[in-house]
Amino acid sequence: MSAERVALLTGSLAEQRVARMADELRNDALDPVVVNIGVKVAALMTAEIIERRLKMPDAVDRVVLPGRFRGDLDRLSDRFGARFERGPEELADLPTFFGQGGVEPDLSRHDCLIFAEIVDATGLSVEEIVARARMLAADGADVIDLGCMPDTAFPHLEDSIAALAQAGFRVSVDSADGEELARANRAGASYLLSLHENTLGIADEGDAVPVLVPSSPGDMASLLRAMDAMAAKGAPYLADPILDPIHFGFTESVVRYAELRRQRPDAPILMGIGNVTELTDADTTGINAILMGMISELRVAAVLAVQVSPHCRTAVREFDRARREFFAAREANSLPQGFGGGLMALRDRRPVTSSAADIESLAGQIRDPNYRIQVSEAGVHVFNRDGHWLATDPFDHFPHLAVEGDAAHAFYLGVETARAEIAFRLGKRYAQDEGLRFGVAAVTAESVEEAHKMGFKEAGSTLAAKRGAKAEPS
């Protein structure tokens, strides 16, 4: 079987780097050939330019363009009789692109429900509860959990359940008060959190699925008895051995989940994560990734997420992303790497796209006054035809920037060098004119999904476009 012949279209500024990359990629399965289309910056190519200038090499199977190319791919494919497609935005990502065939992971599937708790539901009006539910559902929640407060009346419990059901939500109610759980069941709740072997009778007062817990902390025998009682009636349930906080039984509680799965291979299990995420001073993206690893391996059917502490305010969104990435990885019998990176909030696996030597070579080819900003392992580079400066602190760059009398340009360069510094210090990917990407932890100018796809931007002056957007009436 002959190697696939792929044409890599590029411009003169990047041609040498693309050629080196092509040599590194060449193997028995791939034969890349570099084609300089005759422009300086390949991302500024148009379909018309390609149609006029491209001399197609012989026997090309497909043509890969820079990820920021904005032209009509179908038009070019029809014109030249080969498949045209966008590659990655950065040259450094070409090996990954060809390693995965340039295919984005399918994150449409998962097998774990997310219960999102409104912990202060008793203090909210029905309208406020529905509004909060809509926000949680937008972040990925499948079930809206109404948290009941000890010794606090919830007179509008039934009305809240009815309003949520009317709005299309599945509802669970979380209470230590048996009477509140009974009211919730009679009012049409979908789930009850939580029942144990001594309160199972509440499950008979409606159709709600109970979440079963041990009758006393760590009492797995009582949980198993409750599960057997529900199974004997042919009634559905979820079982929760309870995840304890770190230093207060966390490791032992993890063992309980594993032991429950060993003893009951097919039992539906729920894991509540709040005792770990809420009670640990650490960014939740990493914590949730580890918890999702256990959930994926143990085939846990549901997770209960809470967002009380401000540092946990994206827990639902993070778990929604995690369940999709980990499901895709498990289906592929793969490590959870290369499936979108939605949980890579603070650091990137490949933060640097150009070496200091590459940038030095590029800077020597620039013949115009426009400032380019790039980040290498050495720091933040700013360069144009008049010079090339390397520093980290934006204040060290400012004396070299000819922006006197141009407040807008000074502001723009200040923003960009500050972003570059943040990227350098954290180890994140920086691209001029684009917001830093923090995965699902913070939505930037791009959507959460687009922040991890090889997208492309509209043409035009970045600063002018942003100033115009600011000027529009709200």
C-alpha positions as CSV (number, residue, x, y, z in Angstrom):
1,M,0.0,0.0,0.0
2,S,1.5,3.3,-1.1
3,A,1.9,6.3,1.3
4,E,-0.9,8.9,1.3
5,R,0.4,12.0,-0.6
6,V,-0.7,15.2,1.1
7,A,0.0,18.7,-0.1
8,L,0.7,21.2,2.7
9,L,-0.1,24.7,1.4
10,T,1.8,27.5,3.0
11,G,3.3,31.0,2.5
12,S,6.9,32.2,2.3
13,L,7.3,33.2,5.9
14,A,6.5,29.7,7.2
15,E,7.8,27.6,4.3
16,Q,11.1,26.5,5.9
17,R,9.3,25.5,9.1
18,V,6.7,23.6,7.2
19,A,9.4,21.8,5.2
20,R,11.2,20.7,8.3
21,M,7.9,19.5,9.8
22,A,7.1,17.6,6.6
23,D,10.5,15.8,6.8
24,E,9.7,14.8,10.4
25,L,6.2,13.5,9.5
26,R,7.2,11.5,6.4
27,N,6.9,7.8,6.8
28,D,5.6,4.7,5.1
29,A,2.0,5.9,5.5
30,L,2.4,9.6,4.8
31,D,4.2,11.5,2.1
32,P,3.8,15.3,2.7
33,V,4.8,17.7,0.0
34,V,5.1,21.4,0.7
35,V,3.6,23.9,-1.7
36,N,4.3,27.7,-1.3
37,I,1.3,29.4,-2.7
38,G,3.2,32.7,-3.3
39,V,1.9,34.8,-0.4
40,K,3.8,35.8,2.8
41,V,1.2,34.6,5.3
42,A,-0.7,31.5,4.3
43,A,-3.7,32.2,6.6
44,L,-4.5,35.2,4.4
45,M,-5.0,33.1,1.3
46,T,-8.3,33.2,-0.4
47,A,-10.0,30.6,-2.6
48,E,-9.4,32.9,-5.5
49,I,-5.7,33.2,-4.9
50,I,-5.4,29.4,-4.6
51,E,-7.3,28.9,-7.8
52,R,-5.0,31.3,-9.7
53,R,-1.7,30.2,-8.2
54,L,-1.8,26.6,-7.1
55,K,0.1,24.2,-9.3
56,M,-1.1,20.9,-7.9
57,P,1.7,18.3,-7.4
58,D,1.2,14.9,-9.0
59,A,-0.9,12.2,-7.4
60,V,-2.1,14.3,-4.4
61,D,-4.7,12.6,-2.2
62,R,-5.6,15.6,-0.2
63,V,-4.6,19.2,0.5
64,V,-4.2,20.6,4.0
65,L,-4.5,24.4,4.5
66,P,-3.8,26.4,7.7
67,G,-6.5,26.3,10.3
68,R,-7.2,30.0,9.9
69,F,-7.9,29.8,6.2
70,R,-11.4,31.1,5.6
71,G,-12.1,30.1,2.0
72,D,-14.6,27.6,0.5
73,L,-13.1,24.1,0.8
74,D,-15.8,22.4,-1.3
75,R,-15.2,24.8,-4.1
76,L,-11.5,24.1,-4.1
77,S,-12.1,20.3,-3.8
78,D,-14.3,20.4,-6.9
79,R,-11.8,22.7,-8.8
80,F,-8.7,20.5,-8.3
81,G,-10.2,17.1,-7.9
82,A,-8.7,16.4,-4.4
83,R,-10.0,16.8,-0.9
84,F,-9.2,20.2,0.7
85,E,-9.4,20.5,4.5
86,R,-8.3,22.8,7.3
87,G,-5.4,21.7,9.4
88,P,-4.4,22.9,12.8
89,E,-4.0,26.6,13.5
90,E,-0.4,26.1,14.7
91,L,2.3,24.2,12.9
92,A,3.4,22.6,16.1
93,D,0.1,20.7,16.1
94,L,0.6,19.0,12.7
95,P,1.9,15.8,14.2
96,T,-1.2,15.4,16.4
97,F,-3.4,16.4,13.4
98,F,-2.1,13.6,11.2
99,G,-1.9,11.2,14.1
100,Q,-5.6,11.4,14.7
101,G,-6.5,11.9,11.0
102,G,-7.5,15.5,11.7
103,V,-10.8,14.2,13.2
104,E,-12.3,15.9,16.2
105,P,-13.3,13.5,19.0
106,D,-17.0,12.7,19.3
107,L,-18.1,14.2,22.6
108,S,-21.8,13.8,22.0
109,R,-22.2,10.7,24.1
110,H,-21.9,9.8,27.8
111,D,-23.4,7.3,30.3
112,C,-23.5,9.3,33.5
113,L,-26.3,11.5,34.7
114,I,-25.5,14.8,36.4
115,F,-27.7,15.8,39.4
116,A,-27.1,19.5,40.1
117,E,-28.2,20.6,43.6
118,I,-29.8,24.0,44.4
119,V,-28.6,23.9,48.0
120,D,-30.6,27.0,49.0
121,A,-33.9,26.1,47.3
122,T,-35.9,26.7,50.5
123,G,-34.9,30.4,50.5
124,L,-35.7,30.9,46.8
125,S,-39.0,31.7,45.2
126,V,-40.4,29.3,42.6
127,E,-39.5,31.6,39.8
128,E,-35.9,31.9,41.2
129,I,-35.7,28.1,41.4
130,V,-36.7,27.7,37.8
131,A,-34.3,30.4,36.7
132,R,-31.4,28.6,38.5
133,A,-32.5,25.3,37.0
134,R,-32.2,26.7,33.5
135,M,-28.6,27.9,34.2
136,L,-27.6,24.5,35.6
137,A,-29.2,22.7,32.7
138,A,-27.3,25.0,30.3
139,D,-24.1,23.8,32.0
140,G,-25.1,20.1,31.5
141,A,-27.3,19.1,34.4
142,D,-29.8,16.3,33.7
143,V,-31.6,16.4,37.0
144,I,-32.3,19.4,39.2
145,D,-31.9,18.6,42.9
146,L,-33.8,20.7,45.4
147,G,-31.8,20.9,48.6
148,C,-33.8,21.2,51.8
149,M,-32.3,22.9,54.9
150,P,-32.5,21.4,58.4
151,D,-35.2,23.0,60.6
152,T,-36.2,25.3,57.7
153,A,-39.8,25.1,56.3
154,F,-40.2,24.5,52.6
155,P,-43.9,25.4,52.1
156,H,-43.5,25.8,48.3
157,L,-41.9,22.4,47.7
158,E,-44.8,21.0,45.8
159,D,-45.2,24.2,43.7
160,S,-41.5,24.1,42.9
161,I,-41.6,20.5,41.8
162,A,-44.6,21.2,39.6
163,A,-43.0,24.3,38.0
164,L,-39.8,22.5,37.3
165,A,-41.7,19.6,35.8
166,Q,-43.8,22.0,33.7
167,A,-40.5,23.5,32.4
168,G,-39.3,20.1,31.3
169,F,-36.9,19.2,34.2
170,R,-36.5,16.0,36.1
171,V,-36.5,16.8,39.8
172,S,-34.9,15.2,42.8
173,V,-35.3,16.3,46.4
174,D,-32.5,16.1,48.9
175,S,-33.6,16.1,52.6
176,A,-32.9,14.4,55.9
177,D,-36.5,14.9,56.8
178,G,-38.7,11.9,56.0
179,E,-41.8,14.0,55.8
180,E,-40.3,16.3,53.2
181,L,-39.2,13.4,51.1
182,A,-42.7,11.9,51.4
183,R,-44.2,15.2,50.2
184,A,-41.8,15.3,47.3
185,N,-42.7,11.8,46.3
186,R,-46.4,12.5,46.4
187,A,-45.8,15.7,44.4
188,G,-44.2,13.9,41.5
189,A,-40.4,14.2,42.1
190,S,-38.3,11.9,39.9
191,Y,-35.7,11.0,42.6
192,L,-35.4,11.1,46.4
193,L,-32.1,11.7,48.2
194,S,-31.7,9.8,50.4
195,L,-33.4,6.8,51.9
196,H,-31.9,3.9,53.9
197,E,-33.2,0.6,55.1
198,N,-35.3,2.1,57.9
199,T,-37.0,4.7,55.7
200,L,-37.7,2.6,52.5
201,G,-41.5,2.9,53.1
202,I,-41.3,6.5,51.8
203,A,-40.5,5.1,48.4
204,D,-44.0,3.5,48.3
205,E,-45.8,6.9,48.4
206,G,-45.0,7.7,44.8
207,D,-43.0,6.9,41.7
208,A,-39.7,8.6,42.7
209,V,-36.5,6.6,42.4
210,P,-34.8,6.5,45.8
211,V,-31.1,7.1,46.2
212,L,-30.1,4.6,48.9
213,V,-27.4,5.3,51.5
214,P,-26.0,3.4,54.5
215,S,-28.2,3.7,57.6
216,S,-25.0,4.8,59.5
217,P,-21.7,6.1,58.1
218,G,-19.7,3.4,56.4
219,D,-22.3,0.6,57.1
220,M,-22.2,-1.2,53.8
221,A,-24.2,-4.1,55.1
222,S,-27.2,-1.9,55.6
223,L,-26.8,-0.4,52.2
224,L,-26.7,-3.9,50.6
225,R,-29.9,-4.8,52.5
226,A,-31.7,-1.8,51.3
227,M,-30.6,-2.5,47.7
228,D,-31.8,-6.1,48.1
229,A,-35.2,-4.9,49.4
230,M,-35.7,-2.7,46.4
231,A,-34.6,-5.4,44.0
232,A,-37.0,-7.9,45.6
233,K,-39.9,-5.5,44.8
234,G,-38.6,-5.0,41.3
235,A,-38.2,-1.3,42.0
236,P,-35.5,0.9,40.6
237,Y,-32.9,2.7,42.8
238,L,-29.5,4.3,42.9
239,A,-27.0,3.3,45.6
240,D,-24.6,5.8,47.2
241,P,-21.9,4.5,49.6
242,I,-21.1,8.3,50.3
243,L,-17.8,9.9,49.3
244,D,-16.2,11.4,52.5
245,P,-13.9,14.4,52.7
246,I,-10.1,14.1,52.6
247,H,-8.6,13.3,56.0
248,F,-12.1,12.2,57.2
249,G,-12.3,8.8,55.5
250,F,-11.8,9.8,51.9
251,T,-9.6,6.8,50.9
252,E,-11.8,4.3,52.7
253,S,-14.9,5.7,51.0
254,V,-13.3,5.3,47.6
255,V,-12.7,1.6,48.5
256,R,-16.4,1.3,49.4
257,Y,-17.4,2.3,45.9
258,A,-15.0,-0.2,44.4
259,E,-16.2,-2.9,46.8
260,L,-19.8,-2.2,46.0
261,R,-19.1,-2.6,42.3
262,R,-17.2,-5.8,42.9
263,Q,-20.1,-7.3,44.9
264,R,-22.8,-5.9,42.7
265,P,-21.5,-5.7,39.1
266,D,-24.7,-4.4,37.7
267,A,-26.0,-2.1,40.4
268,P,-26.8,1.5,39.5
269,I,-24.5,3.7,41.6
270,L,-24.5,7.5,42.4
271,M,-21.5,9.4,43.7
272,G,-21.9,12.8,45.4
273,I,-18.7,14.9,44.8
274,G,-19.4,17.9,47.0
275,N,-17.5,16.5,50.1
276,V,-14.3,16.6,48.0
277,T,-14.7,19.5,45.7
278,E,-16.3,21.9,48.1
279,L,-14.1,21.0,51.1
280,T,-10.7,21.1,49.3
281,D,-8.8,24.2,48.5
282,A,-7.8,23.2,45.0
283,D,-9.0,24.0,41.5
284,T,-11.9,21.7,40.7
285,T,-11.0,20.8,37.2
286,G,-8.2,18.5,38.3
287,I,-10.3,17.1,41.2
288,N,-13.2,16.4,38.9
289,A,-10.9,14.7,36.3
290,I,-9.7,12.2,39.0
291,L,-13.2,11.6,40.3
292,M,-14.5,11.1,36.7
293,G,-11.7,8.6,36.3
294,M,-13.1,6.5,39.1
295,I,-16.7,7.0,37.9
296,S,-15.7,5.9,34.4
297,E,-13.8,2.8,35.6
298,L,-16.6,1.8,38.0
299,R,-19.4,2.6,35.6
300,V,-21.1,4.9,38.1
301,A,-24.4,5.8,36.7
302,A,-24.9,9.3,38.2
303,V,-23.1,12.1,40.0
304,L,-24.4,14.7,42.4
305,A,-22.6,18.1,41.9
306,V,-22.9,21.2,44.1
307,Q,-21.7,24.7,43.4
308,V,-21.8,26.4,46.8
309,S,-18.2,27.7,47.2
310,P,-17.2,30.2,44.6
311,H,-14.2,28.1,43.6
312,C,-16.7,25.3,42.6
313,R,-18.9,27.5,40.5
314,T,-18.1,25.6,37.3
315,A,-18.4,22.1,38.8
316,V,-21.4,21.0,36.7
317,R,-19.9,22.3,33.5
318,E,-16.6,20.5,34.3
319,F,-18.3,17.2,35.0
320,D,-20.4,17.5,31.8
321,R,-17.2,17.9,29.8
322,A,-15.4,15.2,31.8
323,R,-18.1,12.6,31.3
324,R,-18.0,13.1,27.6
325,E,-14.2,13.1,27.2
326,F,-13.8,10.1,29.5
327,F,-16.6,8.1,27.8
328,A,-14.9,8.7,24.4
329,A,-11.6,7.7,25.8
330,R,-13.0,4.5,27.4
331,E,-14.8,3.6,24.1
332,A,-11.5,4.0,22.3
333,N,-9.7,1.9,25.0
334,S,-7.4,4.9,25.4
335,L,-5.9,7.1,28.1
336,P,-7.9,10.3,28.6
337,Q,-5.5,12.3,26.4
338,G,-6.3,14.0,23.1
339,F,-10.1,14.1,23.6
340,G,-10.6,17.9,23.5
341,G,-8.7,19.1,26.6
342,G,-11.7,20.7,28.2
343,L,-10.3,20.2,31.6
344,M,-6.9,21.8,30.8
345,A,-7.7,25.1,32.4
346,L,-4.4,26.4,33.7
347,R,-1.8,24.7,31.5
348,D,-1.6,23.2,28.1
349,R,0.2,20.0,27.1
350,R,1.9,21.9,24.2
351,P,2.1,25.5,25.3
352,V,4.8,26.6,22.9
353,T,4.3,26.5,19.1
354,S,7.6,28.0,18.0
355,S,11.1,27.8,19.4
356,A,13.1,30.9,20.1
357,A,15.3,30.0,17.1
358,D,12.2,29.8,14.9
359,I,10.9,33.2,16.0
360,E,14.4,34.7,15.5
361,S,14.4,33.4,11.9
362,L,10.9,34.7,11.3
363,A,11.7,38.1,12.8
364,G,14.6,38.5,10.3
365,Q,12.1,38.2,7.4
366,I,9.7,40.8,8.5
367,R,9.7,44.0,6.4
368,D,6.7,45.9,7.7
369,P,6.1,48.0,10.9
370,N,3.3,45.8,12.4
371,Y,4.2,44.2,15.7
372,R,4.1,40.4,16.0
373,I,3.9,38.9,19.5
374,Q,4.8,35.3,20.1
375,V,5.8,33.1,23.1
376,S,8.7,30.7,23.2
377,E,10.4,28.7,26.0
378,A,12.6,31.8,26.4
379,G,9.9,34.4,27.0
380,V,7.7,36.8,25.2
381,H,8.9,38.0,21.8
382,V,7.8,41.3,20.2
383,F,9.2,42.1,16.7
384,N,8.7,44.0,13.5
385,R,11.0,45.4,10.8
386,D,12.7,47.7,13.3
387,G,13.8,45.1,15.8
388,H,13.2,41.9,17.9
389,W,12.9,42.2,21.6
390,L,12.7,39.4,24.2
391,A,11.3,39.9,27.7
392,T,8.6,38.7,30.0
393,D,7.2,41.7,31.7
394,P,5.1,44.0,29.4
395,F,6.8,47.0,31.1
396,D,10.1,45.8,29.7
397,H,8.7,45.8,26.2
398,F,7.0,49.2,26.3
399,P,10.2,51.4,25.8
400,H,10.7,49.6,22.4
401,L,7.2,50.1,21.1
402,A,6.7,53.2,18.9
403,V,3.2,54.0,20.0
404,E,3.6,57.6,21.2
405,G,0.4,59.5,20.3
406,D,-1.5,56.4,19.5
407,A,-3.5,55.5,22.6
408,A,-5.5,52.7,20.9
409,H,-2.4,51.0,19.6
410,A,-0.7,51.3,23.0
411,F,-3.7,49.8,24.7
412,Y,-3.9,46.9,22.2
413,L,-0.2,46.1,22.6
414,G,-0.5,46.3,26.4
415,V,-3.4,43.8,26.4
416,E,-1.5,41.4,24.1
417,T,1.8,41.5,25.9
418,A,0.0,41.0,29.2
419,R,-1.8,38.0,27.8
420,A,1.5,36.7,26.5
421,E,3.1,37.1,29.9
422,I,0.2,35.2,31.6
423,A,0.5,32.4,29.0
424,F,4.3,32.2,29.5
425,R,4.1,32.0,33.3
426,L,1.3,29.5,33.4
427,G,2.4,27.4,30.4
428,K,-0.5,28.1,28.2
429,R,-0.9,28.4,24.4
430,Y,-0.8,32.1,23.2
431,A,-1.9,33.3,19.8
432,Q,-2.0,37.0,19.0
433,D,-5.5,38.5,18.8
434,E,-7.1,35.6,20.6
435,G,-8.2,35.3,24.2
436,L,-6.4,32.8,26.4
437,R,-8.2,29.6,26.6
438,F,-9.1,28.1,29.9
439,G,-11.2,25.1,28.9
440,V,-14.6,24.8,30.5
441,A,-13.4,26.7,33.6
442,A,-13.8,30.1,31.9
443,V,-15.6,31.1,28.7
444,T,-13.5,33.4,26.6
445,A,-14.5,35.2,23.4
446,E,-15.0,31.8,21.8
447,S,-17.5,29.3,23.0
448,V,-16.4,26.5,25.4
449,E,-16.5,24.0,22.5
450,E,-14.7,26.3,20.0
451,A,-11.9,26.9,22.6
452,H,-10.7,23.3,21.9
453,K,-11.4,23.0,18.2
454,M,-9.3,24.0,15.3
455,G,-11.5,26.9,14.4
456,F,-10.9,30.0,12.3
457,K,-11.7,33.7,12.6
458,E,-13.4,36.3,10.4
459,A,-11.1,38.5,8.4
460,G,-10.6,42.2,9.4
461,S,-8.8,44.5,11.7
462,T,-8.9,42.9,15.2
463,L,-8.7,46.2,17.0
464,A,-11.2,47.9,14.8
465,A,-13.6,45.0,15.1
466,K,-13.4,45.0,18.9
467,R,-13.8,48.8,19.1
468,G,-16.8,48.6,16.8
469,A,-18.4,45.9,19.0
470,K,-17.8,48.1,22.1
471,A,-19.5,51.0,20.4
472,E,-22.7,49.1,19.6
473,P,-25.6,50.0,21.9
474,S,-26.6,47.4,24.4
